[in-house]
Amino acid sequence: MWSFIHKLGSPPWFFRFGGNLVRWLLPVTLILLLVGAFWGLLVAPPDFRQGNSYRIIYIHVPAAVVALAGYYVMALAGAISLIWRIKMADIAMKAAAPVGAVLTGIALVTGAIWGKPTWGTWWVWDARITSMLILFFLYLGVVALFEAYENKAAAAKACAVLSLVGTVNIPIIYKSVDWWYSLHQPASIKFTGESAIDASMMYPLLLMIVAFYGLFAVTVVMNMRVELIWHHRQSSWVRQWAGFE
Amino acid sequence: MPAADQAALSLSAAFFRQFLRHGKTLAASPSDLLNPLLFFFMVVTLFPLGLGPDPERLSQMAPGILWVVALLASLMVSGKLFASDFEDGSLEQLCLAPHPLAILALAEVFAHWLGTGFLLALVSPLFAVMVGLPTQALPVLVVSLLLGSLCLTLIGAVGSALTVSIRRGGLLLSLIIIPLHVPVLIFGSSAVVEATRDGNVASWLALLAALALASLALAPLAIGAALRISLDNG
């Protein structure tokens, strides 16, 4: 067990391990995505109030769930890099930030598309939408901070500090936005879909959430491998892998 | 004569000197003290110009307007917090000092807050009257700004410490700090809104105070770590 964790810190070993991981995780993820999408979009029954438009939850909810989890993954990697100074954690953090930002963006856009037929407007200042928007800003801040630093080792540490500060703040932000919303609750909009979801709709949703976690893992590992090659482009193991030696 | 490995100054003396040093620099340039207030004044003026002079509507929006402008003013000044220390090399000396960097940085942040957020909270009733905030809400506005600006300054100092080594880091500072300011804005403006309706003010102020204490405890650690990282980059 410990030797496995130590090996994770070695760039050439992780590069090969990541390659093997992607090789089987990518097909599994794609199959799960296809099955989940087919099940959710075609097989699951239509909602009796929203008809077929509710089916966007099979993209919207998994993206939102994984986007939030992704921030914690990023912050955890940041903490590992600050405490144990493991380079691989820096690379994981850098790889996770843009993926999380894109997932948050997907959740926001699909939410707007869903809102149009359901609430009659593209954007509502609902508590959950607003928290998601702020999460999007938090991700963008980490990405922007990383790009601004010239010294990339310092950039990773700075982003680690920022993502840890963000982690402490996220529960406070969520709670505060919740209270803000209940203070200013507008009367004109009625929210549907608060009732318990039926099992026939639930199973494809769970499947899609698992598939999105797989997608997140695959994308982050692929990002990390690209980063590793670039970082170690002068070293012999990369040159051997590329066939230069 | 203290031994070589022993600090020549006690921690509290070092804290106090650091506080005085930053306070003196602030006091030596009155424009640094006045400019945030002028900024506050001018941006408050923009709102009636943009929204129309209807006193009823303005007074309804006054809590939000005042709090957003206070947040922007704090954002404007927090970029300069560690800039001069970074440029003239005193930050490196602070890093070498035998005392924790977090505590020494906190002294500076505190002096900075007294010169900016604290002053702004004290004069805020003047501007609040201009946008028609009901008089009964004025004390709550001052208290909420006192507590809130302490949070804003501490969180802003984390951002300032992270971006101090970056040329033209001002806009970046806003990008990384604004999302973290959201709870402060919500708690602060809600307290003032509740005060205009004679509602439950105490719970919002208590939340704001909790946030201020939590950032007082945690932010210095992040500031210290961030300053060391910035020195590595610079």
Interface residues (C-beta under 8 A of the other chain):
Chain A: L82 I134 F137 L138 L140 G141 V142 A144 L145 A148 Y149 E150 N151 A153 A154 A155 K157 A158 V161 L162 L164 V165 G166 V168 N169 I172 I173 K175 S176 V177 W179 W180 L183
Chain B: I155 V158 L162 T163 S165 I166 G169 L172 L175 I176 I177 I178 P179 L180 V182 P183 I186 F187 S190 V193 L207 L211 L218 A222 A225 A226 I229 S230 D232 N233
